[in-house]
């Protein structure tokens, strides 16, 4: 999860991100950053999430859990 949080922090142009941080609390969290996260998840985790799935995600930890549940074995 540490690498995952680092990658999300990079997209948000933040030094660090915690599992409990609410993504929408960052001013950089917008449609462009969501697209960047979608691309990163596909490239690094083989998970393709539609942008609509992000509507119910609050924290970085929730996003991590969703990614883990969608990963192919």
Secondary structure, 3 states (H helix, E strand, C coil): CHHHHHHHHHHCCCCCCCCCCEHHHCCCCCHHHHHHHHHHHHHHHCCCCCHHHHHHCCEHHHHHHHHHHHCCC
